[in-house]
Amino acid sequence: MAVMVTNRSTHPNSTVLTRLAERWRPAGLYLACMDREGNLLWHDSHMPRLMAIAVTADASIAQQIKALSEGNATKSRLQSPFNGVQVYAAPFGRRKKSATWVVMLARVDAITPNENLDRAAGKSSLDVQGLIVQTQRVPVIHTDLLPSLVEVAEHMYEDMQSTALMQNEISSVTEQLTTTYEEISLLHKISSGMRFSQKPTAFLEQVCREVQEIGGYRAVAVALAQPRENSQQVDLNGIATLVGNCPVNNDMLVHALHEPLLDALHAGDAMVYNEIAPDDVWANLRTSMQRFACVPLVRDRRPLGVMLAIDKTDHSEFNSVDMKLLTNVGNQCAIFLENAALYQDMQGLFMGVLHALTRSIDAKDAYTRGHSQRVAELSRALAQRIGLPDEQCERIYLSGLLHDVGKIGVPEAVLTKPGRLTDAEFDTIKKHPIIGAQILGNIKQLQDILPGVLYHHERWDGRGYPYQLSGEAIPLIGRIICVADSFDAMSSTRTYRPALPLDTVLAEIKRCAGAQFDPALAAAFVALDFSQYKKSMDEALASIKPVSITATDSSGGQ
């Protein structure tokens, strides 16, 4: 006998059918599944050969299923092709337009030869007697009991199918919750990790890496926008960052996808391309990638860039979950880029003011023009040489730039006096580190650079000023600027002596190591590349008129 039950989808749930078949098989009932056209979709692989032939090779059951589908589509007993076997079919859920049927077959009596059995033997490796013997091993179900068993089987399938659907829904909800949690965690990580002093490329690389891992994408990239000259429109300024296994290089990617990337950027809407058509402008990428999605990075209708996701590692299409993830992350990236731009503007204004301040100090004496800038650059180079972090190197640069700001409080007559200073004048000069620290002391953002301003005239042997500190009691930033300041002072022409040759200055740095300078820093300093410094000095010397030299000094700056 056979029962056919409809699935709630257009395809049978083979897992449910297998579990149902395992329960009914010991009782002598065997399952198969057909669509409304009578095409076999699934059957119990353990059913006897004769019953398997009935659903796989004999056309009569398939024809009856097709007729039932076109009619009332109700549970019915079908005409069996073999004596001693009954077949039932029923639409699951009793829908009149069934998409699938489950068929149940059972032995109700002894199997006796007929014409169909002879044909079945011809399609099998067994003869007629072999088919009969094998089928006779199946338990017999009484014909009066069979319809009730069919009813039970139908309800069992319905219950098992409902349970399977609920399990699928639970799994789907769990997966959605997991995805949402990962997305929220990523957004929190991005938000908490935003440091607007951070370089945009480093931030974007980190974000792209996280998105690639959570979304399961082959590659993720960000292209930044660049305003067109004398226009409100923008262009793409190439790929700023790309992570993953991109099928083509950056330039080719931007060139090939320039149109869809710009479309997303100008429209301000996410765009998905789950198929690359042969007539697309970017059709040459079809051999390298299957699909891609573009999400614009926009703030207050101002386009900042585009995030690009390429292929999914499971080869599925981009869906609403992907676009929600990419859009939310893109919004966070846009916030960062906008604030980073504001930070850079403020930083530029801040540095502009500091440069103007240091130039005003250097301008008091034509011979010290550019001194603060050169000391700042030398200090940064030395900090980089000894392996300090980039952020710390930039702070040392800033301290070097401001190291002589205290000279604002020193009379110009003393600063520009030709010849050797008196003791009283030198005592006045020696106050400039303390004056500089006092000037900058109330600026919260400059607290970490004050030691460079205050201690750059201290000496390793303790004979410096203003506090006669020695050795490592002098903060590292002060020891670094001390070397750079002395080097530039000896390399520069002053009112009281000419500039010393580079070899002479480096020899003096070595000679004073362990006395005036930290010996480790002195050794690192003399190993620097001074080619750019020499170029800056040549430009500075060219702007100075020759003067009469009245005195010499070979030990460093004031």
N, C-alpha and C positions, 0 to 999 in steps of 0.2 A: 504494500500500500504506500501511497505517497501523499505528502502534504506540502503545499507551497504557501508561504506567507510573505506578504509584501513588507518591504523595508520602508522606513520613513524618508529615506533618501532614494536616489535613483540607482544606487548600487547596494548589493547585499553586504551585510556585516559578516564577513567570513569567520571572524573570531567567535561571534555569537552562534553561528551555524555549527561550527566545529564543536563547541561546548554542548550544544543541544544534541548533536549527533552522538556524542560520547555517552550521553545519558540514556538515549533511546535504543542504541545499538544492542545492548544485552537483551532487551525485550523483543527484538526482532524487527524494529522499524529503522528504515534507512532514509537519509535525507539527500535531496538535490535541490538546486535553485536555478530557475529560468527567468528570462525577461519576458515581457508581454508578447514578443514575437516568437517565443519558444526556443530562443537560443540559450544553451546551457551556460550558466555563469559559475556554478560550483556544484560539486557532488562529494559525498562521503567516499573517501578513497578506500575504505574498508568494506564497502558493500560487496556482496557476492557478484561474480562475473555476469551472471544472467541479468541481475537488476541494473548493473552498470551499463550493459548493452542497451537496456530499455530506455535509459535517459541519454546515452551518448551516441548510439548508432541507429536506434529505431526512430522513425519519423512520426509515428502515430501520436505519442504523448506530446511532442512539440506542437503538432497541428491542433490537438485538442486545447492546449494552453492558449494558443493564438486565438482560437474561436471563443474561449471564455473571456479573454481580454476585450474582445470586440463586442461581447454581449453584456450580460449582467455582472460578470466578474465576481461571482459568489463561490463559496466553497462547494466543490463538486467531487463526486466520484468519477474517475476517468475509466475509459475502457482499457483494460490491460492487454498487452500483446501476448502474454503468456498465461496458460492455465495454472491456477493455484496461487497467483500473485494479484493483489488488489492495489490500486493506485488512487490516492486522493490529492486534490490540489485546492488551496484556499488563499485568497488575497489577505494579506496582513492588514489589520485595522478595518477590514471589510469595506475598503474604498472601491468604488465602482471602476475607477480608472487606475488599475494597479500598475505599478512600474515593474515590480518583480514578484515572483511566485516561489514558494517553497513547496516541493513535492516530496511526499513520504510514501515509501513502498514497503509492503509487508507480505509475508507468505501466510495464506489462510487455509491452504489445503496442499495435498500432494501435487508435485509438479508432473504434469503428463505431457507427452510429446504433442506437438502440433506444427503446422507449417512455419510459424514464426520462430519456433524453437530450432527447427532445422536451419533457418537462415542465420539465427544467432550463433549456432555452432560453426557455421561457415566463416563467421567473422571473428571467431575465437580460436585459441590454440587448443581448446578442449572439444571433444566430440559431444553429441547430445547426451549420452549417458554421464559423461563427466560433469556437464553443466547441471544435470539433475541431481547428481550425488552431492555436489558442492552446495546447491541451494537447499537441499533437504536438511542440511545441518542447521539452518536458520529456524529458531523457534516459531511454532504456529500460533497465530493470534485468531481467536474466534471472530467470525464475521459480525456477530452482534455487538462485540466489544470494540471493534475497530473504530467506528465513527466517534465513540466517546474518547478514545485515545487520541484521535485526530484533534478533537476539540481541546483536550488537555495540552497537546503539543503546541497548538496554536497560541493558547494563553501563555504557556511557558516561554514561547519565543517572544511574545509581546512583552512579558515582564523582563526577560533577559535583555531584550533590545532597549527597553526603557532604562534599565539599570546601566547598560553600556553607554547610552546617550548622556545620562546624568554623570557618569564617570568622565566622559569626554568633556562635558561642560565644566565639571570641577577642575579637570586638568587644564582646560582653556583658561578658566578664571585664575588658577594658580599661576599659569604662565604669564598672563597679563599682569597679575600682581607682582610677579618677579621682575618683569620688564619695567613696570612702573617704579618699583623700588630701586632698580638699578639706575633708571633715568633720574629719579629724585636724588639718589646718592651722587650721581655724576654732576648734576646741576649744583648740588651743595658743595661738592669738591671744587668745582670751577669757581663758584662765587667766593668761597673761603680762601681760595688760592690766588685770587686776583691781587696782584701788586702792580700798580700802575707805573712804578719805576722799572718793572720787568720789561725786557725787550719783547715786542709783539710777536716776533717769530718764535721765541722760546715758549711763550704762552700758547700760541696757536698749535705748535707741534705737540705739546702735552695734551691739549684738548682733542686734536685729531687722533692721537694714539688711543685715548680713552674711548672715543666714539667708535673707532674701528673695532676695538675689542668687544664692546657691549653690543653694537649693532651687527657684528659679524660681517663686515664689509671687506672687500678685497683691498681697497685703498680709499683714503680720505685726504682731500686737499683743500686748501683755502687760497683763493686768488684775491688780491686787494685791488680796490678801485683807485683810479688816479684821475683827478679833474682835467678835462680838456681845457686848453688855453683859450681864454675869452669865450667860454661857453658854460652852460649849466649842466651839460652832459658829462659823462665819465667814461673812461676806458679802463681796461684791465691791465694792471701793472705786473703781469706774469704771475706765476705760482709762488706765493710767499712761503708755504710749507706743504709738504706731502709725506705721508707715511703709508706703509704697506707696500704691496707688490703691484706697482703701477705698470700697465702693459706698454706704455710709451714714455718717452722722456718729457720733461716739463714743457719745453718749447712746443713740441709737436702736440701735446695735450691741449695747451691754450689755443694754438692755431686751429686745431681741428674742431674744438668745442667752443670757439669764440662766439658764434651766433647764439647757441642756447644759453651760455653763461651770461651774455649781455642781455638776452631777453629776460632772464630771471631777475637780473640786477635792475633793469629799467622798469619792469612791471612790478617789482617788489613782491612777487609771489613765487612760492616753491613750484618747481616743475619736475615731472617724472618722465623718463623715457625708458619704458620697460621693453621696448623693441627698437632696434636701429634699422630703419627701412633702407632698402637699396638706393632710393633716390634722395636720401638725406645728404646734406652737404658734408656731414661727418661720417658718411657711409664707409670710408676707408678704415674706420676703426672696428668694423664688424668682425674682422678676424682676430682682434685683440681683446675686445670686451663685448659683453652682452647687453648691458643696460647701465644707466646712471641716473642720478638725481641731483638737482641743483637747488640750493636754498640761499636766498639773498641775505646779506648782513646789512640791515637797514636800521637807522635811528632817526626819528623825527623826519621821515621821508628822505633822509640823506643816505644815498647808497655808499657803503663802506667796503663791500667785497662780496664774494660768493663762496659758500662751502659746497664742495663736490664729493659725492659718494659714488664709488665705482664698484659694480657687481656685488652680489652677496655670496658668501663662501658656500652656502647651501644651494646656490644656483636658482633660488626662488626670486620672485618679482619684488620690487619695492612696494610696500603696502602702507596703510594709514599709520601703523605703529612706527615704521621707519621714518615717515615724514614728520610725525609728532616729535620723535627724538631729535631729528636733524633740525627741525624748526626751533625747538626750545633751546638746543645748544647754540644754534645760530644767533638767537636773540641775546644769549649771554656773551657770545663773542662780540656782537655789535656794541653791547654796553662797554665791554673792556676796551675795544678799539676807540670808541668815542672818548672815554675817560683817559685813555693813554694819550690820545692826541691833545686833550686839554692839559694833561700833566706835562707833556713835552713843550707845549706853548708856555706854560708857567715856568718850567725849568729853563726854557730859552730866555724868557724875560729875566729870570733870576740871574742866570749866568751873564746875560748882557749887562745887568747892573753891576755885577762883580767885576767884569772885565773893564767897564767904564771907571770903576773905583780904582782898580789897580793901575790903569793907564794914567789916571790923574796923579797918582803917586809917582809913577815912573817919569811923568812929564815934568816933574820938578827939576829933574836933572837929565839932560840929553844923553849923558853917558850911561844911564841906567834904563833907557827906553827898551822895553821888551823884556827886562830882567825877570819880572814876576812870572810872565808867561813861560819863559825858558826854564825857570826853576820848577814850575809846575809840571812841565813836560818831562824834565829829567827825573823828577821825583817819582812820577808815575812809571817811567821806564825802569827805574831801579826797583820799585815795588813789584812790578811784573817779573823782573829778572829773578827775584828771590822767591817767586811763586805765591804771592798773596792773591786772594780772590779778586775777581774783577771789580766788584762793588767797593771793596776796600781800596783798591788802586785808584778808583775815581775820587774817593774821599781824600786820599793823599794828594791827588792832583789839585783838588779844591783848596786844601790847606796850603799847598805850595803857591797857589795863585794869590792867597791872602797873607802870606807869611810876613810881608813888610807893611801891612796896612797901618801899623802903629806909627809909621814915619809921618803920618798926617799930623801927629802931635809934636814933631821935631821941627824947629825953625828951619826955613829954607836956606838961610845963610850958613847954617852948620852943614846941611846936607850937600850943598854945592860948593863948599869952601875948597879952593885949590890949595894943595899942600897938606902937611900933616896937621891933625887936630890936636888941640890942647887937651889936658886931662879932663878939664871941666866939660869941654865940648864932647869928648868921647863918653863921659858919664851921661850926658844928655842923649847921645845916640843909643846907649845901652838900655835906655828906658823903653825903646820902641816895642820890644816883645810884650811887655806888660801892658802898654797902652793899647796895642793891637788886641790882646786878649780881653781887655775891658770894653773895647768898641764892639767886639763880636759876642761878648758874654751873654747878652740878653736875647740873642737870636737862638731859639730852641733848636732849629734845624742844623745849627753849626756847632753844637756842643762837642761833637766827637772830633772835630778838626782843630779845636783850640790848642791841644798839646803841641801841634806842629808850629803854630804861631808863637806860643809861649816859650818853647824849649829849643828852637832851631839854632840858637847860639850857645847852647851848652856843649861842653867838650867831654870826650870819653875819659880824659884824665882828671876831670873835675875842676878845670881852670877856666871854664866858660862863664856865661852870665845868662839870666839874672840870678840863679839860685845855686850855682856851682855844683850841680848834680854831676854824678859820674857813672860810667858803665851802663848797665842795664836799668839803673834807676831812671835814666832818661827814657821817656816813652819812645817806642820804635819810630813813630811818625816824625818826632823831633830829630832823631838820629839820621833818618833818610833825608829830610830837607836840609839838614846841616851839610851833608856831602854835596848835594846838588847846588845849594846856595854858594858855598865856597868855590866850587868848580866854575860856576858862571861868573863869579866876581873876579877870579884870577884870569878867566878867558876874555873878560871885557876890558875895553879901554876906559880908564877913569881920569879925572882931572889931575890926579897926582901920579899916574904911571900908565904906561902903554899896556895893551893886552899881551899876555904871555902865550907862547906857542903851545899847541895842544899837547905835544910830547912832554914839555916842561910841566904843564899843569897836571898831567896824569902821574908824572914822577913825584910831584909834590903830594898828591893824594896818597900815593903808596908810602911816601916817607912819613907822613903824618898819621898813618894807620896805627891805632893803638894809643895815640896821644890825643889828637884832635878828633879823629873819626873812629867809629866802630870798625874794627879790623875786618870783620866779615862783610860789612856793607862796602867798605873801601875796595875789597877784592872783587866784589860783584860789580861795582860801579865802573872800574877801569876796563871791564870786559864788555861794556855796552858799545853799540854801534853809534858813532857820533857824526855820521855823514849828514843827517838831517839837521843836527845842531850846527854844524859848520856852515851849512847853507843859510840858516837863520842868522848866524852871526855875521856872515858876509853882507847880508842885506842891511843889518843894523849898523855895521861899520861904514857902509857906503853913505849913510844918511848923516854921519857925524863929521863936522869940520875939524881939521887938524888944530891942535892946541899945543901950548908950551907945557912940557912936562916938568914938574918941580920936585916930585918925590916918588918913591916906589914902595910897593907893598906886595909881598908874594904869599900872603897867608890867608886870603879870603876876603869875604864881604864885611861890611860894617854891621 
